[in-house]
């Protein structure tokens, strides 16, 4: 078993497919570092491989809000707090990763599109050990946080697509209005 693994994501809103990714990686390592990308606007940069991920409207939750949500989800999923660490992860500035995660860890990826391929190339160029959990065509990606926020904006059911802790915290933290995404 791998000692330390790293996963990352924006988690703008954490959903059940995110949970599969995180738990899939955790099953392969003793300790999992979960990097929360786009932790603040100064560490968020535009990337043509996925131009929407840097837009303010695509990042409605703060780092702190996502940290709280992820902690609760992972505890609810049965992980002990000693089995994981949550950190900021400035994916658009890979030279800064050394300040947030152990570089001798295994970096777990799922790949669906050009953005996933770009991250694999970036991690490889940095000499990081990577493991692809799965590679699928974009048509098989499944849930997206953008899709969830659109459902919320339309007043359609969405709670069945997220872990129970997420639905509870969206209400308790008063996040619903900020998360609702209107039509394009």
MDAnalysis code that builds the backbone (N, CA, C; Angstrom):
import MDAnalysis as mda
import numpy as np

u = mda.Universe.empty(552, n_residues=184, atom_resindex=np.repeat(np.arange(184), 3), trajectory=True)
u.add_TopologyAttr("name", ["N", "CA", "C"] * 184)
u.add_TopologyAttr("resid", np.arange(1, 185))
u.add_TopologyAttr("resname", ["UNK", "UNK", "UNK", "UNK", "UNK", "UNK", "UNK", "UNK", "UNK", "UNK", "UNK", "UNK", "UNK", "UNK", "UNK", "UNK", "UNK", "UNK", "UNK", "UNK", "UNK", "UNK", "UNK", "UNK", "UNK", "UNK", "UNK", "UNK", "UNK", "UNK", "UNK", "UNK", "UNK", "UNK", "UNK", "UNK", "UNK", "UNK", "UNK", "UNK", "UNK", "UNK", "UNK", "UNK", "UNK", "UNK", "UNK", "UNK", "UNK", "UNK", "UNK", "UNK", "UNK", "UNK", "UNK", "UNK", "UNK", "UNK", "UNK", "UNK", "UNK", "UNK", "UNK", "UNK", "UNK", "UNK", "UNK", "UNK", "UNK", "UNK", "UNK", "UNK", "UNK", "UNK", "UNK", "UNK", "UNK", "UNK", "UNK", "UNK", "UNK", "UNK", "UNK", "UNK", "UNK", "UNK", "UNK", "UNK", "UNK", "UNK", "UNK", "UNK", "UNK", "UNK", "UNK", "UNK", "UNK", "UNK", "UNK", "UNK", "UNK", "UNK", "UNK", "UNK", "UNK", "UNK", "UNK", "UNK", "UNK", "UNK", "UNK", "UNK", "UNK", "UNK", "UNK", "UNK", "UNK", "UNK", "UNK", "UNK", "UNK", "UNK", "UNK", "UNK", "UNK", "UNK", "UNK", "UNK", "UNK", "UNK", "UNK", "UNK", "UNK", "UNK", "UNK", "UNK", "UNK", "UNK", "UNK", "UNK", "UNK", "UNK", "UNK", "UNK", "UNK", "UNK", "UNK", "UNK", "UNK", "UNK", "UNK", "UNK", "UNK", "UNK", "UNK", "UNK", "UNK", "UNK", "UNK", "UNK", "UNK", "UNK", "UNK", "UNK", "UNK", "UNK", "UNK", "UNK", "UNK", "UNK", "UNK", "UNK", "UNK", "UNK", "UNK", "UNK", "UNK", "UNK", "UNK", "UNK", "UNK", "UNK", "UNK", "UNK"])
u.atoms.positions = np.array([
    [0.850, -1.188, 0.000],
    [0.000, 0.000, 0.000],
    [0.891, 1.246, 0.000],
    [0.459, 2.242, -0.726],
    [1.176, 3.518, -0.816],
    [1.045, 4.249, 0.517],
    [2.112, 4.881, 0.962],
    [2.075, 5.591, 2.246],
    [1.212, 6.855, 2.171],
    [1.532, 7.769, 1.235],
    [0.798, 9.037, 1.133],
    [0.343, 9.237, -0.310],
    [-0.930, 9.556, -0.454],
    [-1.490, 9.869, -1.758],
    [-2.036, 11.282, -1.755],
    [-2.160, 11.853, -2.955],
    [-2.698, 13.202, -3.107],
    [-3.773, 13.183, -4.188],
    [-4.910, 13.780, -3.891],
    [-5.944, 14.051, -4.887],
    [-6.211, 15.549, -4.849],
    [-6.898, 16.031, -5.851],
    [-7.203, 17.464, -5.848],
    [-8.467, 17.728, -6.644],
    [-9.083, 18.864, -6.367],
    [-10.257, 19.282, -7.117],
    [-10.744, 20.627, -6.609],
    [-11.605, 21.250, -7.421],
    [-12.209, 22.515, -6.976],
    [-13.323, 22.231, -5.971],
    [-14.090, 21.172, -6.210],
    [-15.179, 20.764, -5.311],
    [-16.187, 21.884, -5.083],
    [-16.645, 22.469, -6.200],
    [-17.551, 23.623, -6.146],
    [-18.981, 23.236, -6.481],
    [-19.418, 22.204, -6.158],
    [-19.940, 21.615, -4.950],
    [-19.566, 20.140, -4.948],
    [-19.114, 19.666, -3.826],
    [-18.688, 18.279, -3.695],
    [-19.889, 17.363, -3.921],
    [-19.735, 16.390, -4.834],
    [-20.845, 15.484, -5.176],
    [-20.400, 14.023, -5.074],
    [-21.315, 13.114, -5.379],
    [-21.048, 11.690, -5.204],
    [-19.916, 11.167, -6.093],
    [-19.737, 11.707, -7.291],
    [-18.608, 11.271, -8.121],
    [-17.277, 11.767, -7.550],
    [-17.276, 12.941, -6.929],
    [-16.072, 13.381, -6.216],
    [-15.747, 12.378, -5.108],
    [-16.779, 11.939, -4.404],
    [-16.574, 10.994, -3.303],
    [-15.971, 9.685, -3.821],
    [-16.438, 9.185, -4.965],
    [-15.858, 7.964, -5.552],
    [-14.371, 8.159, -5.841],
    [-14.019, 9.305, -6.379],
    [-12.623, 9.637, -6.696],
    [-11.779, 9.664, -5.418],
    [-12.228, 10.395, -4.425],
    [-11.464, 10.540, -3.185],
    [-11.341, 9.204, -2.461],
    [-12.434, 8.465, -2.339],
    [-12.372, 7.174, -1.646],
    [-11.601, 6.130, -2.458],
    [-11.656, 6.226, -3.787],
    [-10.869, 5.329, -4.631],
    [-9.385, 5.517, -4.389],
    [-8.969, 6.764, -4.248],
    [-7.567, 7.054, -3.946],
    [-7.224, 6.628, -2.523],
    [-8.109, 6.897, -1.587],
    [-7.835, 6.538, -0.187],
    [-7.660, 5.034, -0.021],
    [-8.369, 4.250, -0.817],
    [-8.244, 2.788, -0.743],
    [-6.837, 2.327, -1.153],
    [-6.072, 3.196, -1.818],
    [-4.744, 2.847, -2.317],
    [-3.610, 3.380, -1.436],
    [-3.968, 4.154, -0.387],
    [-2.901, 4.737, 0.440],
    [-3.304, 4.781, 1.910],
    [-2.307, 4.876, 2.762],
    [-2.558, 4.957, 4.208],
    [-3.071, 6.338, 4.610],
    [-2.483, 7.394, 4.017],
    [-2.882, 8.764, 4.346],
    [-3.140, 9.506, 3.042],
    [-4.249, 10.218, 2.994],
    [-4.625, 10.939, 1.787],
    [-4.613, 12.438, 2.043],
    [-3.890, 13.150, 1.184],
    [-3.904, 14.607, 1.198],
    [-4.891, 15.034, 0.116],
    [-5.883, 15.822, 0.507],
    [-6.894, 16.308, -0.433],
    [-6.617, 17.787, -0.680],
    [-6.188, 18.087, -1.895],
    [-5.894, 19.460, -2.274],
    [-7.128, 20.140, -2.827],
    [-7.424, 21.304, -2.291],
    [-8.563, 22.100, -2.746],
    [-8.003, 23.178, -3.667],
    [-8.312, 23.044, -4.968],
    [-7.762, 23.977, -5.947],
    [-8.536, 25.287, -5.945],
    [-7.953, 26.289, -6.599],
    [-8.513, 27.641, -6.614],
    [-8.845, 28.101, -5.192],
    [-7.860, 28.037, -4.295],
    [-8.127, 28.401, -2.901],
    [-8.454, 29.879, -2.704],
    [-7.931, 30.725, -3.581],
    [-8.299, 32.145, -3.542],
    [-7.972, 32.741, -4.910],
    [-8.515, 33.912, -5.212],
    [-8.309, 34.489, -6.549],
    [-6.850, 34.715, -6.932],
    [-5.967, 34.952, -5.957],
    [-4.566, 35.181, -6.299],
    [-3.866, 33.892, -6.709],
    [-4.437, 32.749, -6.372],
    [-3.869, 31.449, -6.732],
    [-4.736, 30.733, -7.762],
    [-5.517, 31.488, -8.502],
    [-6.385, 30.944, -9.538],
    [-6.004, 31.598, -10.850],
    [-5.634, 30.782, -11.800],
    [-5.225, 31.329, -13.087],
    [-6.013, 30.732, -14.231],
    [-6.108, 31.464, -15.301],
    [-6.803, 31.011, -16.498],
    [-5.986, 29.913, -17.173],
    [-6.679, 28.906, -17.688],
    [-6.015, 27.865, -18.456],
    [-6.893, 27.511, -19.641],
    [-6.372, 27.628, -20.856],
    [-7.179, 27.355, -22.039],
    [-7.659, 25.905, -22.137],
    [-7.016, 24.971, -21.423],
    [-7.464, 23.578, -21.441],
    [-8.821, 23.426, -20.773],
    [-9.178, 24.355, -19.897],
    [-10.494, 24.378, -19.250],
    [-10.764, 25.822, -18.831],
    [-11.217, 26.642, -19.787],
    [-11.323, 28.084, -19.536],
    [-12.332, 28.491, -18.470],
    [-13.293, 27.649, -18.147],
    [-14.326, 28.050, -17.188],
    [-13.908, 27.869, -15.735],
    [-12.903, 27.064, -15.477],
    [-12.580, 26.753, -14.080],
    [-11.993, 27.935, -13.310],
    [-11.589, 28.981, -13.991],
    [-11.019, 30.129, -13.279],
    [-12.013, 31.274, -13.096],
    [-13.177, 31.197, -13.725],
    [-14.164, 32.278, -13.640],
    [-14.760, 32.362, -12.232],
    [-14.970, 33.576, -11.757],
    [-15.506, 33.789, -10.410],
    [-16.835, 33.065, -10.207],
    [-17.727, 33.107, -11.215],
    [-19.033, 32.450, -11.067],
    [-18.921, 30.932, -10.989],
    [-17.785, 30.376, -11.418],
    [-17.569, 28.935, -11.323],
    [-16.860, 28.545, -10.035],
    [-16.607, 29.525, -9.194],
    [-15.941, 29.295, -7.909],
    [-16.685, 30.028, -6.788],
    [-17.953, 29.659, -6.571],
    [-18.764, 30.413, -5.609],
    [-18.407, 30.169, -4.143],
    [-17.802, 29.031, -3.834],
    [-17.503, 28.714, -2.438],
    [-16.074, 29.100, -2.084],
    [-15.892, 29.550, -0.869],
    [-14.556, 29.899, -0.392],
    [-13.771, 28.632, -0.063],
    [-12.486, 28.785, 0.089],
    [-11.651, 27.674, 0.524],
    [-12.171, 27.131, 1.866],
    [-12.437, 28.028, 2.796],
    [-12.892, 27.603, 4.120],
    [-14.178, 26.787, 4.031],
    [-15.136, 27.250, 3.249],
    [-16.407, 26.517, 3.114],
    [-16.178, 25.120, 2.541],
    [-15.336, 25.025, 1.531],
    [-15.051, 23.717, 0.943],
    [-14.273, 22.833, 1.911],
    [-13.391, 23.409, 2.682],
    [-12.640, 22.666, 3.701],
    [-13.608, 22.052, 4.709],
    [-14.520, 22.847, 5.212],
    [-15.500, 22.357, 6.195],
    [-16.348, 21.238, 5.585],
    [-16.825, 21.451, 4.356],
    [-17.661, 20.450, 3.696],
    [-16.889, 19.148, 3.505],
    [-15.676, 19.244, 2.976],
    [-14.880, 18.026, 2.751],
    [-14.578, 17.287, 4.043],
    [-14.222, 18.020, 5.073],
    [-13.942, 17.365, 6.365],
    [-15.149, 16.577, 6.835],
    [-16.317, 17.200, 6.786],
    [-17.534, 16.526, 7.243],
    [-17.894, 15.330, 6.372],
    [-17.725, 15.461, 5.059],
    [-18.024, 14.355, 4.145],
    [-17.108, 13.165, 4.420],
    [-15.823, 13.418, 4.578],
    [-14.885, 12.322, 4.793],
    [-15.088, 11.648, 6.146],
    [-15.423, 12.413, 7.154],
    [-15.754, 11.814, 8.449],
    [-17.041, 11.005, 8.347],
    [-18.036, 11.542, 7.655],
    [-19.297, 10.835, 7.450],
    [-19.079, 9.525, 6.673],
    [-18.099, 9.521, 5.760],
    [-17.793, 8.336, 4.950],
    [-17.023, 7.277, 5.740],
    [-16.677, 7.590, 6.994],
    [-16.033, 6.608, 7.852],
    [-14.534, 6.758, 8.004],
    [-13.945, 7.789, 7.403],
    [-12.516, 7.996, 7.581],
    [-12.253, 8.618, 8.945],
    [-11.150, 8.263, 9.527],
    [-10.700, 8.865, 10.773],
    [-9.952, 10.148, 10.407],
    [-10.058, 11.160, 11.234],
    [-9.417, 12.438, 10.915],
    [-7.912, 12.312, 10.766],
    [-7.316, 11.250, 11.308],
    [-5.865, 11.044, 11.172],
    [-5.491, 10.421, 9.826],
    [-6.488, 10.019, 9.033],
    [-6.227, 9.368, 7.749],
    [-6.179, 10.342, 6.575],
    [-6.499, 11.606, 6.818],
    [-6.510, 12.563, 5.715],
    [-6.118, 13.950, 6.197],
    [-5.645, 14.746, 5.238],
    [-5.305, 16.137, 5.480],
    [-5.876, 16.956, 4.336],
    [-6.484, 18.080, 4.642],
    [-7.043, 18.984, 3.637],
    [-6.135, 20.200, 3.523],
    [-5.762, 20.540, 2.286],
    [-4.830, 21.649, 2.071],
    [-5.252, 22.464, 0.852],
    [-4.820, 23.725, 0.783],
    [-4.969, 24.475, -0.470],
    [-4.061, 23.824, -1.520],
    [-4.462, 23.905, -2.778],
    [-3.666, 23.298, -3.846],
    [-3.725, 24.204, -5.069],
    [-2.716, 25.045, -5.252],
    [-2.725, 26.017, -6.351],
    [-2.345, 25.370, -7.691],
    [-3.258, 24.637, -8.275],
    [-3.005, 23.858, -9.485],
    [-2.483, 24.712, -10.638],
    [-2.881, 25.970, -10.707],
    [-2.432, 26.837, -11.793],
    [-1.005, 27.351, -11.599],
    [-0.442, 27.086, -10.448],
    [0.929, 27.495, -10.144],
    [1.672, 26.282, -9.583],
    [1.969, 25.308, -10.447],
    [2.541, 24.042, -9.963],
    [3.852, 24.200, -9.197],
    [4.577, 25.278, -9.460],
    [5.832, 25.492, -8.734],
    [5.586, 25.738, -7.240],
    [4.346, 26.058, -6.869],
    [4.010, 26.286, -5.457],
    [3.565, 25.020, -4.734],
    [3.308, 23.951, -5.461],
    [2.802, 22.723, -4.837],
    [3.695, 22.222, -3.716],
    [5.000, 22.440, -3.865],
    [5.948, 21.966, -2.852],
    [5.674, 22.544, -1.465],
    [4.962, 23.662, -1.403],
    [4.667, 24.294, -0.125],
    [3.397, 23.759, 0.527],
    [2.661, 22.913, -0.190],
    [1.364, 22.453, 0.296],
    [1.247, 20.938, 0.443],
    [1.979, 20.194, -0.378],
    [1.851, 18.729, -0.362],
    [3.236, 18.088, -0.396],
    [3.344, 16.878, 0.127],
    [4.630, 16.183, 0.049],
    [4.881, 15.715, -1.386],
    [6.000, 16.112, -1.948],
    [6.280, 15.798, -3.348],
    [6.671, 14.343, -3.565],
    [6.934, 13.598, -2.485],
    [7.237, 12.178, -2.635],
    [5.977, 11.310, -2.559],
    [4.824, 11.937, -2.488],
    [3.543, 11.219, -2.470],
    [3.208, 10.724, -3.876],
    [2.188, 9.893, -3.965],
    [1.636, 9.487, -5.259],
    [0.444, 10.380, -5.552],
    [0.445, 10.995, -6.722],
    [-0.630, 11.904, -7.129],
    [-1.631, 11.117, -7.975],
    [-2.844, 10.989, -7.460],
    [-3.892, 10.228, -8.140],
    [-4.700, 11.152, -9.045],
    [-4.966, 10.674, -10.250],
    [-5.730, 11.447, -11.223],
    [-6.852, 10.609, -11.824],
    [-7.894, 11.294, -12.236],
    [-8.888, 10.728, -13.137],
    [-8.854, 11.620, -14.373],
    [-8.944, 11.014, -15.531],
    [-8.801, 11.786, -16.763],
    [-10.018, 11.575, -17.659],
    [-10.625, 12.713, -18.050],
    [-11.794, 12.701, -18.936],
    [-11.609, 13.608, -20.156],
    [-10.642, 14.515, -20.100],
    [-10.588, 15.568, -21.110],
    [-9.178, 16.163, -21.196],
    [-9.053, 17.229, -21.985],
    [-7.762, 17.892, -22.175],
    [-7.191, 18.420, -20.860],
    [-8.061, 18.883, -19.966],
    [-7.585, 19.395, -18.680],
    [-6.924, 18.271, -17.872],
    [-7.530, 17.100, -17.844],
    [-6.926, 15.967, -17.146],
    [-5.590, 15.565, -17.751],
    [-5.520, 15.552, -19.085],
    [-4.262, 15.228, -19.764],
    [-3.195, 16.265, -19.456],
    [-3.604, 17.520, -19.403],
    [-2.638, 18.593, -19.109],
    [-2.079, 18.440, -17.694],
    [-2.940, 18.097, -16.736],
    [-2.466, 17.910, -15.360],
    [-1.497, 16.731, -15.283],
    [-1.799, 15.649, -15.992],
    [-0.890, 14.504, -16.002],
    [0.471, 14.924, -16.555],
    [0.480, 15.643, -17.664],
    [1.740, 16.105, -18.258],
    [2.478, 17.044, -17.308],
    [1.733, 17.917, -16.636],
    [2.345, 18.870, -15.709],
    [2.979, 18.129, -14.530],
    [2.252, 17.188, -13.927],
    [2.787, 16.448, -12.790],
    [4.007, 15.623, -13.210],
    [3.931, 15.015, -14.383],
    [5.048, 14.219, -14.883],
    [6.273, 15.094, -15.114],
    [6.058, 16.296, -15.682],
    [7.189, 17.201, -15.936],
    [7.845, 17.669, -14.645],
    [7.089, 17.676, -13.556],
    [7.638, 18.060, -12.253],
    [8.327, 16.884, -11.557],
    [8.279, 15.722, -12.193],
    [8.895, 14.538, -11.608],
    [8.052, 13.885, -10.530],
    [6.760, 14.207, -10.489],
    [5.883, 13.644, -9.468],
    [5.420, 12.252, -9.875],
    [5.301, 11.394, -8.905],
    [4.796, 10.042, -9.153],
    [3.275, 10.132, -9.308],
    [2.768, 9.640, -10.424],
    [1.329, 9.725, -10.674],
    [0.738, 8.341, -10.867],
    [-0.525, 8.245, -10.568],
    [-1.288, 7.030, -10.829],
    [-2.662, 7.454, -11.333],
    [-3.036, 6.921, -12.461],
    [-4.349, 7.227, -13.026],
    [-5.346, 6.214, -12.470],
    [-6.322, 6.710, -11.718],
    [-7.345, 5.824, -11.163],
    [-8.257, 5.306, -12.263],
    [-8.646, 6.187, -13.169],
    [-9.381, 5.794, -14.362],
    [-9.308, 6.890, -15.400],
    [-9.421, 6.442, -16.650],
    [-9.410, 7.337, -17.811],
    [-10.647, 6.961, -18.616],
    [-11.514, 7.945, -18.826],
    [-12.764, 7.708, -19.543],
    [-13.010, 8.857, -20.514],
    [-13.815, 8.621, -21.550],
    [-14.175, 9.740, -22.433],
    [-15.045, 10.747, -21.678],
    [-14.981, 11.986, -22.121],
    [-15.733, 13.050, -21.450],
    [-17.225, 12.720, -21.361],
    [-17.744, 11.994, -22.338],
    [-19.163, 11.627, -22.337],
    [-19.527, 10.721, -21.160],
    [-18.521, 10.115, -20.517],
    [-18.760, 9.236, -19.367],
    [-18.378, 9.883, -18.040],
    [-18.177, 11.192, -18.057],
    [-17.732, 11.883, -16.846],
    [-18.745, 11.770, -15.713],
    [-20.024, 11.820, -16.020],
    [-21.025, 11.718, -14.962],
    [-21.370, 13.077, -14.390],
    [-21.456, 13.133, -13.075],
    [-21.857, 14.359, -12.393],
    [-20.818, 15.460, -12.553],
    [-21.307, 16.689, -12.604],
    [-20.417, 17.852, -12.543],
    [-21.006, 18.838, -11.547],
    [-20.132, 19.593, -10.913],
    [-20.595, 20.611, -9.969],
    [-21.391, 21.682, -10.697],
    [-21.004, 21.999, -11.925],
    [-21.753, 22.982, -12.713],
    [-23.171, 22.484, -12.951],
    [-23.307, 21.221, -13.297],
    [-24.632, 20.631, -13.492],
    [-25.467, 20.681, -12.224],
    [-24.844, 20.412, -11.099],
    [-25.551, 20.493, -9.808],
    [-26.033, 21.912, -9.542],
    [-25.160, 22.885, -9.772],
    [-25.547, 24.274, -9.516],
    [-26.658, 24.717, -10.466],
    [-26.678, 24.162, -11.672],
    [-27.792, 24.466, -12.595],
    [-29.103, 23.877, -12.070],
    [-29.044, 22.646, -11.572],
    [-30.247, 22.047, -10.978],
    [-30.751, 22.915, -9.832],
    [-29.845, 23.384, -9.002],
    [-30.216, 24.245, -7.874],
    [-30.876, 25.521, -8.385],
    [-30.313, 26.099, -9.431],
    [-30.846, 27.339, -9.998],
    [-32.239, 27.168, -10.577],
    [-32.535, 25.979, -11.076],
    [-33.855, 25.684, -11.645],
    [-34.850, 25.212, -10.590],
    [-34.378, 25.060, -9.361],
    [-35.246, 24.560, -8.298],
    [-35.536, 23.071, -8.435],
    [-34.665, 22.340, -9.118],
    [-34.848, 20.903, -9.310],
    [-34.116, 20.124, -8.226],
    [-34.515, 18.872, -8.016],
    [-33.857, 18.056, -6.989],
    [-32.362, 17.889, -7.263],
    [-31.559, 18.019, -6.221],
    [-30.110, 17.877, -6.330],
    [-29.516, 17.145, -5.136],
    [-30.225, 17.119, -4.023],
    [-29.659, 16.579, -2.784],
    [-29.294, 15.106, -2.883],
    [-29.962, 14.358, -3.757],
    [-29.652, 12.934, -3.919],
    [-28.329, 12.712, -4.669],
    [-27.729, 13.768, -5.195],
    [-26.488, 13.678, -5.963],
    [-25.251, 14.064, -5.148],
    [-25.467, 14.379, -3.877],
    [-24.363, 14.773, -2.996],
    [-24.424, 13.948, -1.711],
    [-23.288, 13.785, -1.026],
    [-23.321, 13.136, 0.283],
    [-24.237, 13.915, 1.238],
    [-24.821, 13.215, 2.192],
    [-25.752, 13.851, 3.137],
    [-25.142, 15.069, 3.831],
    [-23.879, 14.978, 4.201],
    [-23.225, 16.104, 4.885],
    [-23.216, 17.354, 4.011],
    [-23.098, 17.196, 2.692],
    [-23.077, 18.354, 1.800],
    [-24.425, 19.055, 1.822],
    [-25.497, 18.296, 1.647],
    [-26.838, 18.892, 1.645],
    [-27.103, 19.605, 2.969],
    [-26.726, 18.974, 4.067],
    [-26.931, 19.566, 5.396],
    [-26.141, 20.871, 5.537],
    [-24.878, 20.857, 5.130],
    [-24.035, 22.041, 5.297],
    [-24.422, 23.174, 4.351],
    [-24.910, 22.849, 3.164],
    [-25.387, 23.904, 2.260],
    [-26.493, 24.691, 2.955],
    [-27.383, 23.974, 3.628],
    [-28.467, 24.650, 4.361],
    [-27.925, 25.386, 5.587],
    [-27.170, 24.686, 6.428],
    [-26.682, 25.268, 7.681],
    [-25.791, 26.489, 7.462],
    [-24.996, 26.464, 6.405],
    [-24.055, 27.556, 6.153],
    [-24.658, 28.647, 5.266],
    [-25.916, 28.461, 4.852],
    [-26.590, 29.473, 4.036],
    [-25.963, 29.665, 2.667],
    [-25.579, 28.575, 2.016],
    [-24.846, 28.659, 0.754],
    [-25.722, 28.569, -0.491],
    [-26.974, 28.247, -0.325],
    [-27.822, 27.943, -1.471],
    [-27.865, 29.073, -2.503],
    [-28.053, 30.275, -2.072],
    [-28.202, 31.386, -3.019],
    [-26.945, 31.582, -3.863],
    [-25.783, 31.454, -3.231],
    [-24.527, 31.625, -3.960],
    [-24.262, 30.483, -4.931],
    [-24.776, 29.310, -4.610],
    [-24.510, 28.143, -5.442],
    [-25.402, 28.042, -6.667],
    [-26.564, 28.649, -6.620],
    [-27.502, 28.541, -7.743],
    [-26.904, 29.148, -8.998],
    [-26.879, 28.337, -10.054],
    [-26.336, 28.788, -11.327],
    [-27.485, 28.911, -12.321],
    [-27.609, 30.068, -12.911],
    [-28.653, 30.290, -13.902],
    [-28.281, 29.660, -15.235],
    [-29.118, 29.816, -16.193],
    [-28.863, 29.293, -17.533],
    [-27.819, 30.135, -18.235],
    [-27.089, 29.497, -19.151],
    [-26.074, 30.214, -19.940],
    [-26.722, 31.224, -20.862],
])
